[in-house]
Amino acid sequence: MELATLRLGGRHDGPHVLLTGGVHGDEFEPMAALRTLAVRLAPHEIRGRITIVPVVNEPAFRLGQRVGDDGLDLARTCPGRPDGSTTEQIAHALANLIRAVDAYIDLHTGGVKLSVSPLTGYMLHPVPAVLNRQRRMACAFGLPIVWGTDPSLEGRSLSVARDANVPAIYAEYLGGGGCDPNGVSAYVQGCLNVLADLHLIDGTLARPTDEPLVIEDQRAGSGHMQVQHPAPSDGLFEPAVTLGQQVRQGEFLGTLSDVLGHEVIPIKADRTGLVLVLRGFARVSAGESLGVVLETDPPPQIASLGAATVKCQP
C-alpha cells in the first residue's frame, strides 16, 4: 500500500524529516496544517528532504471517525503487516516511511470525543543521543506543555521510531471535530520551528515568552491517554472542570448519569495536577476515559518511580 505523500527538497544535502497527520480520521487541524506548510515551504531553500503525509488514515477520514471499517486503531497497530487488514497495511506503509528518515513529527488532536491541552510529547528513549534530540525538538515546537513518557508502549508510530532509533515527537492540540485556525497556525509554526532547529530551513524560532511546563514520567503506562478515569457505566458525562485547570486528588471532575438522571455517579480525580485531557463528547460507554490529570508536582513516592519536572534546555 502507498500513502499519499508530498515530497519537498532534495536539492541540497541535509536530514530527511517525516511529518504526518490524520493517523486518526477525526483529527483535522493536523491535516490542514500540513497542507498549509507544504505551500509555505520553498523547496529550493530546503537543506535535505521533507516528506509530508497530511492524511495517513484515509479510510477513517472518509468515514469521519477515529478508525476505519476494520475497527483497528492505527495508533495501536504499528508496525502492521503488508498482507493484513486495511489498517494493518496502512501501519506497515507508515512504518516503512518512519524507518527511512532522520527525524519524525506526528501531529494529533483529541478527535471528536476528547480535548487535549496543547502539548508536545516523546518517549523516554534509552539511547541518550536520541532522547536529547527528542527533548530539543519538543521544546523547539513551542507548545506550553512538554511530556516525556513511558518508552515501552507498543503499537504507536513512535514505537516504530523508537525501535529504529529515529528521534520522534508527537503533538496534541485540543479537539472536538472542528478545524480550529489557532490549532492549524500553532502546528504550522511548530513544524517550522523544528525544521529550523534541525537546520533544514533558515529562520528564527518563534517561541512563547513563558517557559513550557516539562514533565518526564517513565512509569509504566504514562502517556497512555485512554486509560485514566474510566467511565464506570454507560451514560451522560457532565464535566465540572475545564481543560488546563489544576485539581487535587479527590476533587470532582464531573458526574456520570443514566438517561433519567436517577443514578448520578460522581467522578473524582485520582491524582493531583493539571487537567490535561477532558471528555468533550458527553455520551460515553463504560470503560471510556473521561479525563487525564497530569501530575505537575509529583509527590516523593511518585518522583522516586521516575516522574519529575525538568527544564527545556536552549
C-alpha positions as a LaTeX table, in Angstrom:
\begin{tabular}{lrrr}
\hline
Residue & $x$ (\AA) & $y$ (\AA) & $z$ (\AA) \\
\hline
Met1 & 0.00 & 0.00 & 0.00 \\
Glu2 & 1.20 & 3.51 & $-0.86$ \\
Leu3 & 0.34 & 6.53 & 1.29 \\
Ala4 & $-0.48$ & 9.86 & $-0.41$ \\
Thr5 & 2.62 & 11.96 & 0.22 \\
Leu6 & 4.06 & 15.38 & $-0.56$ \\
Arg7 & 7.82 & 15.41 & $-1.04$ \\
Leu8 & 9.87 & 18.62 & $-0.80$ \\
Gly9 & 13.54 & 19.49 & $-1.15$ \\
Gly10 & 16.29 & 17.13 & $-2.14$ \\
Arg11 & 18.45 & 19.68 & $-3.98$ \\
His12 & 20.84 & 20.21 & $-1.07$ \\
Asp13 & 22.35 & 17.85 & 1.48 \\
Gly14 & 20.66 & 17.61 & 4.84 \\
Pro15 & 18.45 & 15.41 & 7.02 \\
His16 & 15.24 & 13.72 & 5.92 \\
Val17 & 12.23 & 14.60 & 8.10 \\
Leu18 & 8.79 & 12.99 & 8.06 \\
Leu19 & 5.65 & 14.95 & 9.07 \\
Thr20 & 2.32 & 13.13 & 9.44 \\
Gly21 & $-1.28$ & 13.95 & 10.33 \\
Gly22 & $-4.53$ & 12.05 & 10.19 \\
Val23 & $-3.37$ & 8.87 & 11.88 \\
His24 & $-6.91$ & 9.11 & 13.25 \\
Gly25 & $-9.58$ & 10.11 & 10.76 \\
Asp26 & $-11.32$ & 12.66 & 13.02 \\
Glu27 & $-8.29$ & 14.86 & 13.79 \\
Phe28 & $-8.49$ & 17.68 & 11.28 \\
Glu29 & $-6.16$ & 20.51 & 12.34 \\
Pro30 & $-3.03$ & 18.44 & 11.53 \\
Met31 & $-4.32$ & 17.72 & 8.03 \\
Ala32 & $-4.92$ & 21.40 & 7.28 \\
Ala33 & $-1.65$ & 22.47 & 8.91 \\
Leu34 & 0.48 & 20.09 & 6.87 \\
Arg35 & $-1.13$ & 21.14 & 3.59 \\
Thr36 & $-0.54$ & 24.78 & 4.53 \\
Leu37 & 3.05 & 24.02 & 5.48 \\
Ala38 & 3.73 & 22.34 & 2.14 \\
Val39 & 2.65 & 25.52 & 0.34 \\
Arg40 & 4.67 & 27.83 & 2.59 \\
Leu41 & 7.95 & 25.94 & 2.29 \\
Ala42 & 10.16 & 26.93 & $-0.62$ \\
Pro43 & 11.59 & 23.65 & $-1.95$ \\
His44 & 14.80 & 25.26 & $-3.25$ \\
Glu45 & 15.57 & 26.58 & 0.26 \\
Ile46 & 15.31 & 23.21 & 1.98 \\
Arg47 & 18.57 & 21.59 & 3.06 \\
Gly48 & 17.64 & 17.94 & 2.96 \\
Arg49 & 14.23 & 16.40 & 2.35 \\
Ile50 & 10.77 & 16.69 & 3.89 \\
Thr51 & 8.13 & 14.02 & 3.39 \\
Ile52 & 4.60 & 15.10 & 4.36 \\
Val53 & 1.59 & 12.79 & 4.77 \\
Pro54 & $-1.38$ & 15.05 & 5.62 \\
Val55 & $-3.87$ & 12.16 & 5.99 \\
Val56 & $-2.28$ & 8.84 & 6.90 \\
Asn57 & $-5.56$ & 7.04 & 7.59 \\
Glu58 & $-7.65$ & 7.92 & 4.54 \\
Pro59 & $-10.30$ & 5.19 & 5.13 \\
Ala60 & $-11.02$ & 6.56 & 8.62 \\
Phe61 & $-11.05$ & 10.13 & 7.30 \\
Arg62 & $-13.62$ & 9.21 & 4.65 \\
Leu63 & $-15.81$ & 7.80 & 7.44 \\
Gly64 & $-15.24$ & 10.88 & 9.60 \\
Gln65 & $-14.25$ & 8.77 & 12.57 \\
Arg66 & $-11.19$ & 7.72 & 14.57 \\
Val67 & $-10.79$ & 4.30 & 12.95 \\
Gly68 & $-11.61$ & 2.64 & 9.64 \\
Asp69 & $-14.03$ & $-0.15$ & 8.75 \\
Asp70 & $-11.91$ & $-2.89$ & 10.31 \\
Gly71 & $-12.23$ & $-1.24$ & 13.74 \\
Leu72 & $-8.47$ & $-1.19$ & 14.39 \\
Asp73 & $-6.83$ & 1.86 & 15.93 \\
Leu74 & $-3.87$ & 2.72 & 13.69 \\
Ala75 & $-2.06$ & 4.15 & 16.73 \\
Arg76 & $-2.18$ & 0.69 & 18.32 \\
Thr77 & $-1.45$ & $-1.34$ & 15.17 \\
Cys78 & 2.06 & $-0.28$ & 14.11 \\
Pro79 & 4.24 & $-1.67$ & 12.60 \\
Gly80 & 1.38 & $-3.52$ & 10.90 \\
Arg81 & 1.76 & $-6.10$ & 8.13 \\
Pro82 & 1.64 & $-5.94$ & 4.34 \\
Asp83 & $-0.92$ & $-8.76$ & 4.00 \\
Gly84 & $-3.26$ & $-7.72$ & 6.82 \\
Ser85 & $-6.44$ & $-5.67$ & 7.07 \\
Thr86 & $-6.60$ & $-2.15$ & 5.67 \\
Thr87 & $-5.38$ & $-0.55$ & 8.90 \\
Glu88 & $-2.58$ & $-3.10$ & 9.22 \\
Gln89 & $-1.45$ & $-2.33$ & 5.67 \\
Ile90 & $-1.51$ & 1.41 & 6.37 \\
Ala91 & 0.52 & 0.82 & 9.54 \\
His92 & 3.06 & $-1.18$ & 7.52 \\
Ala93 & 3.40 & 1.58 & 4.93 \\
Leu94 & 3.75 & 4.22 & 7.66 \\
Ala95 & 6.40 & 2.15 & 9.45 \\
Asn96 & 8.43 & 1.93 & 6.25 \\
Leu97 & 8.37 & 5.73 & 5.92 \\
Ile98 & 9.41 & 6.24 & 9.55 \\
Arg99 & 12.37 & 3.86 & 9.30 \\
Ala100 & 13.72 & 5.74 & 6.27 \\
Val101 & 14.03 & 9.20 & 7.87 \\
Asp102 & 16.29 & 11.05 & 10.30 \\
Ala103 & 13.53 & 12.70 & 12.39 \\
Tyr104 & 9.76 & 12.43 & 12.71 \\
Ile105 & 6.85 & 14.65 & 13.84 \\
Asp106 & 3.37 & 13.13 & 14.24 \\
Leu107 & 0.50 & 15.63 & 14.71 \\
His108 & $-2.72$ & 14.74 & 16.56 \\
Thr109 & $-5.74$ & 16.22 & 18.35 \\
Gly110 & $-8.27$ & 14.71 & 20.74 \\
Gly111 & $-10.56$ & 13.97 & 17.80 \\
Val112 & $-14.32$ & 14.25 & 18.08 \\
Lys113 & $-14.59$ & 12.91 & 21.63 \\
Leu114 & $-11.65$ & 14.34 & 23.58 \\
Ser115 & $-9.96$ & 17.69 & 24.05 \\
Val116 & $-6.25$ & 17.88 & 24.91 \\
Ser117 & $-4.26$ & 20.77 & 26.35 \\
Pro118 & $-1.72$ & 21.74 & 23.67 \\
Leu119 & 1.43 & 19.69 & 24.17 \\
Thr120 & 4.36 & 18.01 & 22.55 \\
Gly121 & 5.49 & 14.59 & 23.73 \\
Tyr122 & 8.11 & 11.95 & 23.24 \\
Met123 & 9.11 & 8.53 & 24.53 \\
Leu124 & 11.93 & 8.47 & 27.09 \\
His125 & 14.29 & 6.73 & 24.68 \\
Pro126 & 17.07 & 4.57 & 26.19 \\
Val127 & 19.70 & 6.00 & 23.81 \\
Pro128 & 20.85 & 9.35 & 25.26 \\
Ala129 & 21.55 & 10.97 & 21.88 \\
Val130 & 18.07 & 10.12 & 20.60 \\
Leu131 & 16.42 & 11.23 & 23.84 \\
Asn132 & 18.27 & 14.56 & 23.85 \\
Arg133 & 17.31 & 15.24 & 20.24 \\
Gln134 & 13.65 & 14.49 & 21.05 \\
Arg135 & 13.72 & 16.83 & 24.03 \\
Arg136 & 15.15 & 19.58 & 21.84 \\
Met137 & 12.55 & 19.01 & 19.10 \\
Ala138 & 9.68 & 19.02 & 21.62 \\
Cys139 & 10.87 & 22.23 & 23.27 \\
Ala140 & 11.51 & 23.90 & 19.91 \\
Phe141 & 7.96 & 23.15 & 18.74 \\
Gly142 & 6.73 & 25.84 & 21.12 \\
Leu143 & 3.60 & 24.46 & 22.82 \\
Pro144 & 3.06 & 25.14 & 26.54 \\
Ile145 & 3.42 & 21.54 & 27.78 \\
Val146 & 6.23 & 19.07 & 27.03 \\
Trp147 & 5.69 & 15.48 & 28.17 \\
Gly148 & 8.24 & 12.67 & 28.16 \\
Thr149 & 6.68 & 9.28 & 28.86 \\
Asp150 & 6.94 & 5.50 & 29.11 \\
Pro151 & 9.18 & 4.18 & 26.32 \\
Ser152 & 7.66 & 0.68 & 26.39 \\
Leu153 & 4.25 & 1.49 & 24.87 \\
Glu154 & 3.70 & $-0.51$ & 21.69 \\
Gly155 & 1.69 & $-0.13$ & 18.50 \\
Arg156 & 2.34 & 3.58 & 18.05 \\
Ser157 & 4.05 & 5.42 & 15.25 \\
Leu158 & 6.57 & 6.50 & 17.89 \\
Ser159 & 7.13 & 2.84 & 18.81 \\
Val160 & 8.41 & 2.26 & 15.28 \\
Ala161 & 10.64 & 5.33 & 15.54 \\
Arg162 & 11.92 & 4.16 & 18.93 \\
Asp163 & 12.95 & 0.77 & 17.57 \\
Ala164 & 14.66 & 2.41 & 14.57 \\
Asn165 & 16.46 & 4.99 & 16.78 \\
Val166 & 14.73 & 7.79 & 14.87 \\
Pro167 & 14.18 & 10.91 & 17.05 \\
Ala168 & 10.42 & 11.44 & 17.12 \\
Ile169 & 7.86 & 13.68 & 18.79 \\
Tyr170 & 4.09 & 13.95 & 18.66 \\
Ala171 & 1.83 & 16.93 & 19.27 \\
Glu172 & $-1.72$ & 17.35 & 20.56 \\
Tyr173 & $-3.92$ & 20.42 & 20.22 \\
Leu174 & $-7.49$ & 20.43 & 21.59 \\
Gly175 & $-10.09$ & 18.52 & 19.52 \\
Gly176 & $-13.85$ & 18.43 & 19.14 \\
Gly177 & $-14.22$ & 17.63 & 15.47 \\
Gly178 & $-13.71$ & 21.10 & 14.02 \\
Cys179 & $-10.70$ & 22.69 & 12.34 \\
Asp180 & $-9.61$ & 25.42 & 14.74 \\
Pro181 & $-7.48$ & 28.04 & 12.91 \\
Asn182 & $-5.49$ & 28.59 & 16.10 \\
Gly183 & $-4.55$ & 24.92 & 16.14 \\
Val184 & $-3.65$ & 24.98 & 12.46 \\
Ser185 & $-1.48$ & 28.06 & 12.97 \\
Ala186 & 0.23 & 26.62 & 16.05 \\
Tyr187 & 1.05 & 23.43 & 14.15 \\
Val188 & 2.42 & 25.26 & 11.11 \\
Gln189 & 4.65 & 27.40 & 13.32 \\
Gly190 & 5.67 & 24.44 & 15.48 \\
Cys191 & 6.81 & 22.43 & 12.46 \\
Leu192 & 8.70 & 25.45 & 11.08 \\
Asn193 & 10.40 & 25.83 & 14.46 \\
Val194 & 11.61 & 22.22 & 14.47 \\
Leu195 & 12.70 & 22.33 & 10.84 \\
Ala196 & 14.73 & 25.46 & 11.62 \\
Asp197 & 16.22 & 23.83 & 14.71 \\
Leu198 & 17.24 & 20.83 & 12.57 \\
His199 & 18.79 & 23.28 & 10.06 \\
Leu200 & 16.57 & 22.20 & 7.16 \\
Ile201 & 15.39 & 25.79 & 6.73 \\
Asp202 & 16.58 & 29.23 & 7.74 \\
Gly203 & 14.64 & 31.19 & 10.29 \\
Thr204 & 14.44 & 32.22 & 13.92 \\
Leu205 & 12.44 & 30.02 & 16.23 \\
Ala206 & 9.16 & 31.64 & 17.29 \\
Arg207 & 8.54 & 30.64 & 20.90 \\
Pro208 & 6.15 & 31.92 & 23.56 \\
Thr209 & 7.67 & 34.10 & 26.24 \\
Asp210 & 6.71 & 31.66 & 29.03 \\
Glu211 & 8.90 & 28.63 & 29.65 \\
Pro212 & 6.92 & 25.45 & 28.89 \\
Leu213 & 5.95 & 23.04 & 31.63 \\
Val214 & 8.17 & 19.99 & 31.09 \\
Ile215 & 7.22 & 16.71 & 32.79 \\
Glu216 & 9.12 & 13.46 & 32.33 \\
Asp217 & 7.45 & 10.34 & 33.68 \\
Gln218 & 8.93 & 6.93 & 32.94 \\
Arg219 & 6.36 & 4.95 & 34.92 \\
Ala220 & 4.63 & 2.14 & 33.04 \\
Gly221 & 1.62 & 3.41 & 31.11 \\
Ser222 & 2.45 & 7.12 & 31.31 \\
Gly223 & 1.46 & 8.74 & 28.05 \\
His224 & $-1.50$ & 6.40 & 27.51 \\
Met225 & $-4.40$ & 8.88 & 27.39 \\
Gln226 & $-7.25$ & 6.39 & 27.12 \\
Val227 & $-6.92$ & 4.63 & 30.48 \\
Gln228 & $-7.27$ & 7.29 & 33.20 \\
His229 & $-10.63$ & 7.85 & 34.90 \\
Pro230 & $-12.60$ & 5.17 & 33.00 \\
Ala231 & $-16.39$ & 5.59 & 32.96 \\
Pro232 & $-17.92$ & 3.10 & 35.41 \\
Ser233 & $-21.00$ & 2.69 & 33.19 \\
Asp234 & $-22.71$ & 3.99 & 30.06 \\
Gly235 & $-24.24$ & 7.42 & 30.46 \\
Leu236 & $-24.06$ & 11.19 & 30.10 \\
Phe237 & $-20.86$ & 12.87 & 31.31 \\
Glu238 & $-21.15$ & 16.43 & 32.62 \\
Pro239 & $-17.73$ & 17.93 & 33.40 \\
Ala240 & $-17.24$ & 20.10 & 36.46 \\
Val241 & $-13.75$ & 21.28 & 35.46 \\
Thr242 & $-12.13$ & 22.90 & 32.45 \\
Leu243 & $-9.12$ & 21.94 & 30.39 \\
Gly244 & $-5.90$ & 23.16 & 31.99 \\
Gln245 & $-7.46$ & 23.59 & 35.43 \\
Gln246 & $-5.50$ & 22.50 & 38.48 \\
Val247 & $-7.29$ & 19.88 & 40.60 \\
Arg248 & $-6.47$ & 17.98 & 43.74 \\
Gln249 & $-6.90$ & 14.27 & 44.30 \\
Gly250 & $-10.50$ & 13.58 & 45.34 \\
Glu251 & $-11.97$ & 16.72 & 43.76 \\
Phe252 & $-14.83$ & 16.37 & 41.30 \\
Leu253 & $-14.07$ & 16.10 & 37.60 \\
Gly254 & $-17.77$ & 15.76 & 36.81 \\
Thr255 & $-20.73$ & 13.41 & 37.02 \\
Leu256 & $-21.97$ & 10.45 & 35.01 \\
Ser257 & $-25.71$ & 9.83 & 34.94 \\
Asp258 & $-28.24$ & 7.45 & 33.41 \\
Val259 & $-30.84$ & 8.57 & 30.88 \\
Leu260 & $-33.37$ & 9.66 & 33.52 \\
Gly261 & $-30.81$ & 11.17 & 35.85 \\
His262 & $-31.86$ & 8.85 & 38.69 \\
Glu263 & $-28.36$ & 7.44 & 39.14 \\
Val264 & $-25.68$ & 10.12 & 39.29 \\
Ile265 & $-22.12$ & 8.91 & 39.79 \\
Pro266 & $-19.50$ & 11.45 & 40.93 \\
Ile267 & $-16.21$ & 11.19 & 39.04 \\
Lys268 & $-13.30$ & 12.22 & 41.24 \\
Ala269 & $-9.70$ & 12.98 & 40.32 \\
Asp270 & $-7.45$ & 10.07 & 41.23 \\
Arg271 & $-4.39$ & 12.33 & 41.44 \\
Thr272 & $-3.36$ & 15.97 & 41.87 \\
Gly273 & $-2.32$ & 18.03 & 38.86 \\
Leu274 & $-3.44$ & 19.71 & 35.67 \\
Val275 & $-6.47$ & 18.58 & 33.64 \\
Leu276 & $-4.59$ & 17.53 & 30.52 \\
Val277 & $-7.39$ & 15.73 & 28.67 \\
Leu278 & $-11.15$ & 16.12 & 29.10 \\
Arg279 & $-14.00$ & 14.23 & 27.55 \\
Gly280 & $-15.95$ & 16.54 & 25.24 \\
Phe281 & $-18.46$ & 14.14 & 23.69 \\
Ala282 & $-20.97$ & 13.73 & 26.51 \\
Arg283 & $-22.39$ & 10.29 & 25.58 \\
Val284 & $-19.95$ & 7.74 & 26.98 \\
Ser285 & $-19.68$ & 3.97 & 27.15 \\
Ala286 & $-18.40$ & 2.04 & 30.14 \\
Gly287 & $-14.61$ & 1.99 & 30.23 \\
Glu288 & $-14.03$ & 5.08 & 28.09 \\
Ser289 & $-11.69$ & 7.68 & 29.56 \\
Leu290 & $-13.33$ & 10.78 & 31.00 \\
Gly291 & $-10.13$ & 12.73 & 31.50 \\
Val292 & $-6.42$ & 12.72 & 32.22 \\
Val293 & $-4.75$ & 14.57 & 35.08 \\
Leu294 & $-1.07$ & 15.35 & 34.59 \\
Glu295 & 0.88 & 15.38 & 37.86 \\
Thr296 & 2.71 & 18.68 & 37.68 \\
Asp297 & 4.37 & 18.34 & 41.09 \\
Pro298 & 4.86 & 14.61 & 41.69 \\
Pro299 & 4.86 & 13.62 & 45.37 \\
Pro300 & 8.05 & 11.94 & 46.69 \\
Gln301 & 6.70 & 8.40 & 46.34 \\
Ile302 & 5.86 & 9.11 & 42.69 \\
Ala303 & 9.05 & 11.04 & 41.95 \\
Ser304 & 11.07 & 8.08 & 43.21 \\
Leu305 & 9.49 & 5.98 & 40.44 \\
Gly306 & 10.73 & 8.33 & 37.76 \\
Ala307 & 8.39 & 11.32 & 37.44 \\
Ala308 & 9.93 & 14.78 & 37.53 \\
Thr309 & 9.54 & 18.37 & 36.41 \\
Val310 & 12.51 & 19.46 & 34.31 \\
Lys311 & 13.56 & 22.46 & 32.19 \\
Cys312 & 13.83 & 22.95 & 28.46 \\
Gln313 & 17.44 & 23.47 & 27.50 \\
Pro314 & 18.39 & 26.15 & 24.99 \\
\hline
\end{tabular}
